[in-house]
Amino acid sequence: MERVTIEDVELVLTSPVRQDLEWIGQEELVEQILASWLIAGEKDLPLCPRLIGKPGAGKTTLACFAARAAGLDVYIHQCTVDTRPEDLLVTPVLSRGGSISYHASPLVSAMVRGSAVVLDEANRMSEKSWASLAPLLDHRRYVESIVAGIRIPAAPAFRACITMNDDASTYEIPEYMLSRIQPSISVEFPEKEEELRILKYHLPFAPQQILDLTVEFLESARRHGLGHSTRDGINIVRYAVKLGRRELDRGVPEHEATSPKDRFDRSVRKILGEEAFDLEKHSLRKVPPQHLDLREFFASIQGIDPDDEIGEGEQRPEGPKEGPRRPPRGPRKGGKPT
């Protein structure tokens, strides 16, 4: 393990991620990250872009690929709700002999070595953890470790990228940090042709029929507002292929073996749930009524076309009637809420 000394304190650095990842399609996203990291003049500083998208859209892969395209080693720090400031910076480790050694996080290791770091799912962190990064992501470009008692400056080549999931299981990011993690880059699911290329890249051994079925299913699910990701697709194909290989290993005769379509159907249900093919039902469950046209929403749950002509004597179902809104109640006497 590599060691460096800063202000008379020895730090043990972690190793970068060694993965040969490819980014397929949406090349403009790579260009946006690389543009963010450029130095345009003598007093210029690199930006720290944040990648926002649904889970499984490829945000981490995109950030790592951009780092490699910039000629940088890449470190990944997986953020969670339990991430503490010392987890982001320096952690003391007690050895068997009783001495304490200070281990740098992936973030600090990238800072010292002039590499790139990806703070993955960073919007799961609390504000206290974000605050420890404030001086790093502005003109100061350093962090202060209370545990080790040192200030750690970032090397000039250091670059950072933030990924964030677009879901409800996250914290609100403080405004003073949002201004430090710009620009915001939206990572959408790939188009049909690009998704097929991605599946073929990761699963070159998969039969074409299963690949085609998976891409068609994902495209149909997204038309219904469902967030099934490319990662889900990879898992569906992988399990369907494994089911077929298992039959071969067991010596199942060819005329008794399940078809690729049957293996695909079984894989979808095991990966996404027994009701995965009921897209209409899941789409109503996923899309909140306030995001729909009310006439269309009530027509959908009644099983009718909202644009159908109403015949004589027929009545279209009405939505709920809104009464006058009640003002919020204040506290009762004694300070207890009603």
C-alpha positions in Angstrom: 0.0 0.0 0.0 1.2 3.5 -0.9 2.0 5.8 2.0 2.4 9.6 2.1 3.3 12.0 4.8 1.3 15.3 5.3 2.2 17.6 8.2 4.2 14.8 9.9 1.3 12.4 9.7 1.6 9.3 7.6 -1.4 8.4 5.6 -2.1 5.0 4.1 -3.7 5.4 0.6 -6.2 3.1 -1.0 -5.9 1.7 -4.5 -7.9 3.0 -7.5 -10.6 1.0 -9.1 -9.2 -1.3 -11.9 -12.1 -1.9 -14.2 -12.2 -1.8 -18.0 -15.6 -0.1 -18.4 -17.1 1.1 -21.7 -19.8 3.8 -22.2 -22.1 3.0 -25.1 -24.2 5.8 -26.7 -25.0 9.3 -25.4 -21.5 10.5 -26.1 -22.6 14.1 -25.4 -22.7 13.2 -21.7 -19.1 12.3 -21.7 -18.2 15.5 -23.4 -20.2 17.5 -20.8 -18.2 15.9 -17.9 -14.9 16.5 -19.7 -15.8 20.1 -20.4 -16.6 20.6 -16.7 -13.1 19.4 -15.7 -11.3 21.6 -18.2 -9.0 24.5 -17.0 -9.8 27.4 -19.3 -7.3 29.9 -18.0 -4.7 30.7 -15.3 -7.1 31.4 -12.5 -9.7 28.9 -13.6 -10.8 25.9 -11.5 -12.4 22.6 -12.5 -16.1 22.1 -11.8 -17.6 19.2 -10.0 -20.6 18.0 -12.1 -23.5 16.0 -10.6 -25.1 13.2 -12.6 -28.8 12.7 -11.9 -30.9 9.8 -13.0 -32.8 6.7 -12.1 -31.0 3.8 -10.4 -29.4 1.6 -12.9 -29.1 4.3 -15.7 -25.3 4.0 -15.8 -24.3 7.1 -13.9 -21.3 5.5 -12.1 -20.1 3.8 -15.4 -20.4 7.2 -17.2 -18.3 9.0 -14.5 -15.6 6.3 -14.5 -15.4 6.2 -18.3 -15.0 10.0 -18.4 -12.2 9.8 -15.8 -10.4 7.2 -17.9 -11.0 9.3 -21.1 -9.2 12.2 -19.2 -6.3 9.9 -18.4 -7.0 9.7 -14.7 -7.2 6.8 -12.3 -10.6 6.6 -10.6 -11.7 6.1 -7.1 -15.3 5.4 -6.0 -16.7 6.3 -2.6 -20.0 4.7 -1.9 -22.1 7.1 0.1 -24.9 6.0 2.5 -27.1 7.5 5.1 -24.5 6.4 7.7 -21.6 8.1 6.0 -19.7 10.2 8.6 -17.3 13.1 7.9 -14.4 10.8 9.0 -15.5 8.1 6.6 -15.1 10.6 3.8 -11.7 11.7 4.9 -9.4 9.8 7.3 -10.1 6.8 9.5 -7.8 5.8 12.4 -7.0 2.0 12.5 -5.6 0.3 15.6 -3.0 -2.3 14.8 -2.2 -5.4 16.7 0.8 -3.8 18.3 -1.4 -1.0 19.7 -0.2 1.7 17.4 -2.6 3.8 15.3 -2.3 4.2 11.6 -4.4 6.7 9.5 -6.1 5.3 6.4 -7.1 7.8 3.7 -10.6 7.3 2.1 -10.9 6.9 -1.6 -11.7 10.6 -1.8 -8.6 11.7 0.0 -6.5 9.1 -1.9 -7.7 10.6 -5.2 -6.9 14.1 -3.9 -3.4 13.2 -2.9 -2.6 11.3 -6.1 -4.2 13.7 -8.5 -6.9 11.2 -9.6 -10.6 11.4 -10.1 -13.2 10.4 -7.5 -16.8 9.5 -7.9 -19.0 10.1 -4.9 -21.7 7.6 -5.7 -25.3 8.2 -4.5 -24.1 11.2 -2.6 -27.6 12.5 -1.9 -27.9 9.8 0.7 -25.5 11.6 2.9 -26.5 13.9 5.8 -25.7 17.6 5.9 -22.9 17.1 8.4 -21.1 14.9 5.9 -21.6 17.4 3.1 -20.2 20.2 5.2 -16.8 18.5 5.5 -16.5 18.7 1.7 -17.4 22.5 1.4 -13.7 23.7 1.3 -12.7 21.0 -1.2 -15.4 22.0 -3.8 -14.7 25.7 -3.9 -11.6 27.8 -4.5 -9.8 26.4 -1.4 -9.6 22.8 -2.6 -8.6 21.2 0.6 -10.2 19.2 3.4 -9.5 19.2 7.2 -9.3 16.0 9.1 -10.2 16.4 12.7 -9.2 12.8 13.4 -5.7 13.2 12.0 -5.3 16.9 12.9 -4.2 17.9 9.4 -5.2 19.9 6.4 -5.0 17.9 3.1 -4.7 19.9 -0.1 -5.9 18.5 -3.4 -3.4 18.0 -6.2 -3.9 20.2 -9.3 -5.0 17.2 -11.4 -7.7 16.1 -8.9 -11.2 15.9 -10.3 -14.5 15.0 -8.7 -17.9 13.9 -9.9 -21.1 13.3 -7.9 -23.9 10.8 -8.8 -27.4 11.1 -7.4 -30.4 8.8 -7.7 -33.6 10.4 -8.7 -35.8 8.7 -6.1 -37.4 9.4 -2.7 -34.9 7.6 -0.5 -32.5 10.5 -0.3 -31.7 13.6 1.7 -32.2 17.2 0.6 -28.8 18.7 -0.4 -28.0 22.0 1.4 -28.2 25.0 -0.9 -24.6 26.0 -0.2 -23.5 22.6 -1.5 -25.7 22.7 -4.6 -23.8 25.7 -5.8 -20.6 23.8 -5.5 -21.6 20.7 -7.5 -22.4 22.1 -10.9 -23.3 21.6 -13.7 -26.3 19.3 -13.3 -26.2 16.5 -16.0 -29.3 14.4 -16.5 -28.6 10.7 -17.4 -31.6 9.2 -19.2 -32.2 5.6 -20.1 -30.7 4.7 -23.5 -32.7 4.5 -26.8 -33.7 1.0 -28.0 -30.7 0.5 -30.4 -28.2 1.7 -27.8 -29.7 -0.5 -25.1 -29.3 -3.5 -27.4 -25.7 -2.7 -28.0 -25.2 -2.4 -24.2 -26.7 -5.8 -23.6 -24.6 -7.3 -26.3 -21.5 -5.8 -24.8 -22.1 -7.1 -21.3 -23.6 -10.5 -22.5 -22.0 -11.5 -25.8 -22.9 -15.1 -25.2 -26.7 -14.4 -24.9 -29.0 -15.6 -27.7 -30.3 -12.9 -29.9 -34.0 -13.8 -29.2 -33.6 -13.2 -25.5 -31.8 -9.9 -26.1 -34.6 -8.7 -28.4 -37.3 -9.8 -26.0 -35.6 -7.9 -23.2 -35.2 -4.7 -25.1 -38.8 -4.8 -26.2 -40.0 -5.4 -22.7 -37.9 -2.5 -21.2 -39.1 -0.1 -23.9 -42.8 -1.1 -23.3 -42.3 -0.7 -19.5 -40.9 2.8 -19.9 -43.8 3.8 -22.1 -46.0 2.9 -19.1 -43.9 5.2 -16.8 -42.0 2.3 -15.1 -38.3 2.8 -14.3 -37.0 -0.6 -15.2 -33.3 0.0 -15.9 -30.6 -1.3 -18.2 -29.2 -3.1 -15.1 -32.6 -4.9 -14.7 -32.3 -5.9 -18.4 -28.8 -7.3 -17.9 -30.0 -9.3 -15.0 -33.0 -10.6 -16.9 -30.9 -11.8 -19.8 -28.2 -13.3 -17.6 -30.7 -15.3 -15.5 -32.6 -16.5 -18.7 -29.3 -17.7 -20.1 -28.4 -19.5 -16.9 -31.7 -21.3 -16.9 -31.0 -22.6 -20.3 -27.4 -23.6 -19.4 -28.7 -25.4 -16.3 -31.0 -27.5 -18.5 -28.0 -28.5 -20.7 -26.0 -29.4 -17.6 -28.8 -31.7 -16.4 -29.0 -33.4 -19.8 -32.6 -32.3 -20.6 -33.5 -33.6 -24.1 -33.8 -30.8 -26.7 -37.5 -31.6 -27.3 -38.2 -31.2 -23.6 -36.2 -28.1 -23.0 -38.0 -24.8 -22.4 -38.1 -22.3 -25.2 -36.1 -19.0 -25.0 -39.4 -17.2 -24.7 -40.4 -19.3 -21.7 -37.0 -18.8 -20.0 -37.3 -15.0 -20.6 -40.8 -14.9 -19.1 -39.6 -16.9 -16.1 -36.6 -14.6 -15.7 -38.6 -11.4 -15.8 -40.9 -12.7 -13.0 -38.1 -13.8 -10.8 -36.1 -10.6 -11.3 -38.9 -8.0 -11.2 -41.8 -9.9 -9.5 -44.7 -12.2 -10.4 -46.8 -9.3 -11.8 -44.0 -7.8 -13.9 -45.9 -8.3 -17.1 -49.0 -6.4 -15.8 -47.7 -3.1 -17.0 -51.0 -1.3 -16.9 -51.5 -2.2 -13.2 -48.0 -1.2 -12.3 -48.2 2.1 -14.2 -51.3 3.2 -12.2 -49.5 2.2 -9.0 -46.3 4.1 -9.9 -47.7 7.4 -11.4 -49.3 9.7 -8.8 -52.7 11.0 -9.8 -51.6 14.6 -9.3 -49.2 14.1 -12.3 -52.1 13.0 -14.6 -54.9 14.7 -16.2 -57.8 14.0 -13.8 -60.2 13.1 -16.7 -57.8 10.6 -18.1 -56.9 9.2 -14.6 -60.5 8.5 -13.7 -61.3 7.1 -17.1 -58.3 4.7 -16.8 -59.5 3.2 -13.5 -63.0 2.9 -15.0 -61.6 1.1 -18.0 -63.0 3.6 -20.6 -61.5 5.9 -23.2 -61.8 9.5 -22.1 -62.3 10.6 -25.7 -65.3 8.3 -26.3 -68.6 9.9 -27.2 -71.2 9.6 -24.4 -74.4 8.0 -25.6 -77.9 9.1 -24.8 -78.8 8.3 -21.2 -75.2 7.6 -20.3 -73.2 9.5 -17.7 -69.4 9.8 -17.5 -68.1 9.1 -14.0 -67.0 12.2 -12.1 -63.9 12.7 -10.1 -64.0 13.6 -6.5 -65.5 16.9 -5.6 -63.3 19.3 -3.7 -64.9 21.1 -0.8 -63.6 24.2 0.9 -60.1 23.7 2.4 -59.9 23.9 6.2 -57.1 26.1 7.6 -54.4 24.2 9.5 -55.1 24.0 13.2 -52.9 25.7 15.6 -51.8 24.2 19.0 -54.2 23.8 21.8 -53.8 25.6 25.0 -50.9 24.0 26.7 -48.8 23.8 23.5 -50.0 20.3 22.4 -51.0 20.0 18.7 -54.5 19.0 17.9 
